[in-house]
Structures are given as structure tokens and as C-alpha cells.
């Protein structure tokens, strides 16, 4: 359903940047949009992608703080699967010279998601036991590093093998299969349960996530890679120990310019210092966007997947 097509060159409107895309991120929300899942569904034909990084080619009227030649990155510019993208200047951030544009593109959506999850949705404190589902994925590897850096203890779920090794290398104290989660968490917490579960998998892990929590723990359901979570009876949260349940999205955690720059800035600082390691699991030419989405959906890769529009 994804086809490479030539279209007319875009022109920036007021408040917009025209950017030559160095790399565009491939994310589950791109797949959700193609599948028609709310709230990501759009009327076809449309150009997928919302995340990327590149160099400003032209600026529209009333743009302040950006000029042609600037290096920028973004997480919310529809149509980023392209050689050139239109980016609202208010949603773009400057990429420091010491950060490669490919790495900048790789952390804008998944990195800022990981940042808000452990810094804002449930702020991890030293000693907190946190479950990170799909810990070898793009968000999972970054989230594991950030939680460990805050002093949290990460119990990671993976399918095993190299993915388990990747999770442990990122800072997980333990890597377990999805079916072993409950026992692993109880061992690690002397039977109490985890302070928080960060669950981007959805339907297939929700019940196990709920059961792994301590009383008054937080179940942060931030994605649905395995399908949407069915409707939840609030009394199930009571029975599990007065659990807090939230379904956050990035847009609500970068609602202001200051918050956007804070999250992106901390990520770029971590990359530049070497404290945050970004794993790029695969790169694809623009013409192979369909294969990239298929690989992501089938979980054939770990780390971040990127489209490189200038690759032949």
C-alpha cells in the first residue's frame, strides 16, 4: 500500500520550515495510520511519517530563530517520509553540531517518549523497580538507559537471545520472557511488586502488567503494538491494589516550547556525552518504506528504524 511517487516541490508557508530530510523515523504510529486506527487514521492518499532531522532549505514568513542551513529535528511534521518536509518552526529544535542528524532523528519521538515516561508520567526514584516491556525496541532501549540512570532497577521483557543481551547491555538488571514476568518481579521485590510498568505492547501484556505491580503502583500503557487493550473495569484496578492507570501520548508532554526544548536538549546532551547510546536497528532507502514497516510490525529488528531519503 506504500508507493514511492514524485510530487511537486513544497513551499514553506508562514511559520514553516522547508527541510531537506537526512533521516526519517519509522514508528508504530505510522503503521496505525495506514491501518486506520484511531486517533492516527487519515484519509488516503497521504504521506506517512512525522519524525525526522535534516537541514533547513527555506523559511516561511514570520519564522524567528531559524535560517537556511540550520540543522533541525522534529517529532510532529506530517509527511516526513519524503526527500523534503514541511516543519512548523514551533515544533522544530536545533540539533547541536556534535550530534549526528541520523541520531537526532532516531530520538525525537522514541527518545522524548522515553523521557516523559520516566521523568514526568511516573518520575522514577532511586531504588524503584520498573518493568520495561519490549526492552530491546526503540523506546525500550532508551527507556531502560534513562531509568537506570535515575537509579531505578529495570526488569526487562524481551523474546530472549540477542534482544535479552541488548536489554542487559542498556542497564536492565534482569531480562525475562513475557510469561515469566510475575515471578521475576516478585523475586526482585521480595513479593511486593513493581513501582511502575511501562507497557508499549498493549493487549497481550496488559493483564501481566497489572499483576506485576505493587499496591498503588502505576501501569503506564503508552502503546499497543499487539493490539488495543480491551475496555477495563475500574474495579479491576481496585482488586489489584488501587492501581493507577494512564494512557499518555507525547503531544501532551511537549505542549509548550519550553518542555519540547527541555526534553530534546537532555537527549542531545546525553548523546553528545556518550551517556545515552542510540541503537539504530536498520536503515532503508525511501523506496523501501513498506519493508521497514513490515520489519517493525513483525519485530524482526531491535533499536530504531530509519528511512534515508538520499540512499539510492
Secondary structure, 3 states (H helix, E strand, C coil): CCCCCCCCCCCCCCCEEEEEEEEEEECHHHHHHHHCCCCCCCCCCCCCCCCEEEEEEEECCCCCCCCCCCEEEECCCCCCCCCEEEEEHHHEEECCCCCCHHHHHHHCCHHHHHHHHHHHHCCCCCCCEEEECCCCEHHHHHHHHHHHHCCCEEEEECCCCHHHHHHHHCCCCEEECHHHHHHHHHHHCCCCCEEEEEECCCCCCHHHHHHCEEEEEEEEECCCCCCCCCCCCHHHHHHCCCCEEECCCHHHHCCCHHHHHHHHHHHHHHHHHCCCCCCEEEEEEHHHHHHHHHHHHCCCCCEEEEEECCCC
